[in-house]
Amino acid sequence: MATPTGLRGYLWGQRWNILLTTQFIFTCGIVYNRYQENQAAPPAMKQPRPLRERVDKQQ
């Protein structure tokens, strides 16, 4: 196989940098998305419903 030259050769030499950079950006996106989801969770759990009181009122 002939050694690629020009832009193709440069990109072939940078293949690990391109792969790892893409993987890093993708991973950061997942981490950020999970962080955002976790920020929305606590307000919904701040006031748990008192289940025993509700059962007592029904009887």
N, C-alpha and C positions, 0 to 999 in steps of 0.2 A: 504494500500500500504506500502510495506516495505521501509525503508529508504535506498536509494542507497548508496553504499560504494565505496571506492577507487576513481579512476579517474572520474567515472560517478558522484559520490557524490560531488566531488570537483567542477566539471564543472556545476552541477545543482545549487550549491551554488553561483557560479560566473555568473549565467545567466544574471543578470542585468548589470554587468560590461561588459560582452561580447556584449550584445545588445547595450548598450550606446556607447561603444568604436567603434563598427562597424558603428553605425549611425553617430558618430562624424567624422570618417574617410571619410565616403561617402559624408557627407555634405561639408567637406573641399575640396574634389575633385570637387564638383559642383561649389563651390565658386572660386576655382583656375581656373577652365575651363572658367567661365564667365569673370574672370579677364583677362585671356589670350585673349579672344575674344574681349574685350573692348580695349585692347592695340593695336589691329590691326585696329580698326575703325578710329581713328583720321586722319591718313595720307590720307585716301580716301576722307575725308571731308574737308581737308585743302584748296583745290582750287575748290570751287563750279563753275560750268559752268555759264557764264553770259548768261542767257536765252534771255534777251531783245536784246542784240547785235546780237545774232544769228537770231532772228526773223526779225530784221531790215535788215540784210544782204540779207535775202531771198526775200524781197519785192522789 
